[in-house]
Amino acid sequence: MAGVLEGVDQRTKLVGENRLELLLFSLGGNQRFGINVFKVQEVIQCPPLTRMANASPMVVGISHMRGKTISILDLAQAIGKTRQKDINEAFVIVTEYNRSIQGFLVDSVDRIVNMKWEDIKTPPKGLGKNNYMTAVTEVENELVEIIDVEKILAELVGVHYDVGDNAAVEGQQERPVRLLVVDDSSVARNQIKRTLEQLGMECVLAVNGRDGLDKLEQLAADNEDVKTEIDAVISDVEMPEMDGYTLTTEVRKNEKLKALPVLLHTSLSGSFNETMVNKVGADKFVPKFHAEELASSVRNLLIDKGVISE
């Protein structure tokens, strides 16, 4: 296990090429699950844990690692399953999501596979609100589920939507400011929508980069000036079929779309994102999820682009 994440820094080069690497793991049984290696800091045998009084049932304890105290979440219980292994025989995948570090308790860790985002598919419709699947793929004829970690964390810690003293904005046109929001997580889409609606903005929703690009290209086909319909794009980075970096690249290549402001809003952390923003031609990067910061960033971007006035 010590070498399972060897060379992880080199793997970041896949981001921006519509590729990723998945760390495959099990929660017991035959079903395999996957997590983007770019989110993973390390994989370890479950360390000694300190139980916390009144903690959520999905938090099995806290651990002190590399000078930090992190919560360890039972990923099986978080998605409504039962842990199969004794906790002392389990593994912890240490991850960074939404500016925080947490560990996910899993039964076993398999291997890393190199994938194309176009091979990562949106889950079948009709699964209902209680499912925790954000994407699916196939590895060696085996179905792999990718879990909506943002949904789990939102349920654990809650989400603050108040944008404080930010006043409603007024555009330079008769209709309200309208943004295309692209995110594969239904929880994340709702977070963004609820935040921006407080500013009087309207949101058109897309479930991944491919869906977002299809919507934009249809608007470009139907309208001489796309900005009569959409003022800007807010996009996640990690998404099935087409990631946010590739979406931005495609927008910039299209004569009728290239002037649209693009803000990338992602749980991926690190200075690498700033480099990718410049590489693909996005206007701004904002880490998930802080309502006031998102609202302020959107306002400032739209002011800079002349969509709204101060």
N, C-alpha and C positions, 0 to 999 in steps of 0.2 A: 504493500500500500504506500510505502514511503515514496515510491517513484511515480505514482499515478498522475501527479501533476507536474512532473519534471518538464521544464521548458515552457511553463504556462505563459511567461512573458512573450515568448516568440509567437505564441498562438494569437495574440492580439492583432497581428497583421491580417488575420482573416476578416476582421471587422472592416466594413467598408467595401468588401468584395462580394457582398451578399452571401457570405459563408459564415459558418460558426462551427464550434466543436461542442458536442454534448458529453457531459459526464453521465454515464448510465448507472442507475442504482435501483435497489429493490426495497420495498416496504413489507416484504413477506409475500409468499405466493409466487406465481409465475409472471405477474405483470411487471414490466420494466418501466421506469420513469427516467426523465432526463432533465438536466439543468445545464445552462450555458456555462462553459468553463470560465468565461470572462467574469462571471459573478463569484467564482470560487476562489477563496484564499488558500485553503488547505483542507485535507481530509485526514482525520485522526481517529484512532480507537477512542471510544467514549471515555472521557476523563472522569475523575471523581467529581460528583456534582453536589452542590449545596441546595437543599430544598428551600423553597420560599413559601412562607405562610400566605394564604389568601391569593396565591398566584392563579392564573388561568390554568385549567386542567391540561392544556396543551403544552405548558411550560414545565418540563420535567426537572428543571433546576438551573443554577447558574454555575459558570466555571471561570476560573481566572487563567487567561491565556495571554502570554506576551505582554504583560502589564495591563491588560484590560479585563474587565468583567463583562461577560456576554451571557445572554439567555440562550438556553438550549431548548428548542421546540421539538416536540414529538410530531414529526411530519405525518405519520400514519393517522394519529388521532385528529390532527388538524383537518384532514380531508375525510374524516368519518370512517376510517379503517381501524383495525386492531393490530397493535404491534405484535409481531410473532416472536422475536428474539428477546432474551433477557437483556436488560439495558447494558450490562457489563460486557456483553458480546457484540453490541451494536457499534456503529460508526457515527461520527459527526462530520457533516459537510459544513465548514465554516464559510459563510458568504457575506457579501456586502450588497444590501439592497436599500434604496431610498435613504442613503446617508447613514445607515446604521449597520452594525455588524451583528450577526446572529448565527447560531449553529442549528442545523437541522439533523435530528436523530433519524438514522435510516438503518435498515437491517444489514444491508451489504452494499458495497460499491463494486461495480463491474469493470468498466473500461471507458476510454474516451473514443468517440467516433467523430470523424470529419463529415460535415453535412453542408448541403446548399440550403439556403433559406427557402428556395422554391420547392424543396422537398418537405418542408415543415408546413403542415396543412392546418387550416382552421377546423376546429372540432365540428362534428355533425350538429345540425340544428335540432332543437327540441330537447336538449339535455336538461333544461330547467335551470333555475337560479341557484340550486344547491350543489351544482357540480363545480369542481375546482380545476377543470382542464382548460388551459388556454390555447393548446395546440397539440397536434398528434403527428407522428411520423412513423416510418417503418425502417427497421434495421435488421437485415438478414431475415426478412419475412416475419419479423416479430413487431407487433404494435408497441410503440413507445409513447407514453403520455407525458406532456410537459405541463407542470402544475402552475396555476396562477398564484404565485407567491405573493403578489401585491394584494390579492383578495384575502389571503391568510393573515398578512400583517395588518391590514385594515381592520379585520375582525378582532385581532388581538389588542391593538393599541387605540383603535378608533381614528377618525380623521377630522381635522379641524378645517372648516370651509370658510370661515369668516374672513373677508378681505379687509377688515378694519375700516379706515377712513377713505378708502378708494371710492370716488364718486363715479356714477354712471358716465359712460363716455358717449360722445356724439360724433358721428362720422361726417365726412365731407359730402355725403349723399343723403337722399331722402330716406332710404331704408336704414335699419340698424346695422351696425358693424356685424359682419358674418364671417365666421372662421370655420375652416375644415379641420376637425379634430380626428387624428388617425392614431388608433391604439388598439391592440388586440385584447387587452384586458377590459372587460365590461366595467369593473370597478374603477379603473383609471379613467376610462371615458366619462363615467359619471362624475368623478371628482373634478375633472377639468370643466365639464359642462356646468356643474353647479357653481363652480368658482366664477366662471366668465359670465354666467347669466346674472350674477350680482352686479356686474358692470353694464348691464343692458345689452350685452352681445348675444347674437344667435350662433348656434353651433350646428354644423352639418357633420354627422358622424360616419367614420369609416373604420372597418374592423381590422385592416392590415394595410401594408404599403401598396399592394396590388389593387385593393379595393379603392384606396385613396387616389391612386393614379388614374384608375378607370373613371372615377367621378370627375376628376379634373379634366381629363381628356374629353369627356362628354361635354362638359361646360365649354371647353375650347371649341368644340365642333358646333355647338349651338349658339355661341355668342362671339361677336367680333372682339369684344373686350371682356375677358374673364372677370376683371375686377368689378364689373357691374353685378356679379353674383357672389364672389368670394374675395375677402380682403387679405387673408393670410392663412398659412397652414401651420398647425401645431402637430408635431408627429413624434411618436415614440421611436426608438431605434430598433429594439428587438421585436420582430413581428414575423408571423408565418408568411411564406411566399415571397415577400419583398421587405427588406429592412428599411429603416428610415433614412440611412445614408444613401441607399440606392434610389429611394423615392426622390430625395432631394436632387440627386444627380440627374434623374430623368426630368424633373421639373425644370432645371436649369438648361437642359438641352432643347426644350420645347419653346419655340419663339413666342407663343401666346401665353405661356405660363411662367417664363423665366423671371419676370419682374415681381412675382408674388413673394412677399416676405415669408421666410420659413424659420420657425423656431423648433429646435429639437428638445424634447422633454423626456428624459430617460432616467431609469434607476441605475444605469451603468455609471460608475464613478471614475474619477481620475482625470488628469490633464490630457489623457489620450483623446477625450471627447473634444476638447478645444482644438486639437490638431485636426481632427476629422471634420469639425465644423468648417474650418478654413479650406480643407481639401475638397469637400463636396459642394461648397458654396452656400451653406446655410448661413442665416444671419445671426443666430444666437443659440446658445446651449443653456438649458436650465435643468438642474437635477430635480428629480421627483422627491417627495411631493410636499410643497409648502404653499398653501393657497395665496398668502400675501405676496410672496416672492414671484409666483407665477403671474398673478394679476399685474404686479408692478412691471414685470419684464414684458408682458404683452402690451401694456399701455405704452411703455417707452419705445418699444419697437414700432408700434403703429404711429406714434408721434414722429419718430425719426423718418418714417416712410411717407409722411404726409397724409395718412389715412384719417387720423383724428387730429384735433388741435389741443393744445395744452389747456 
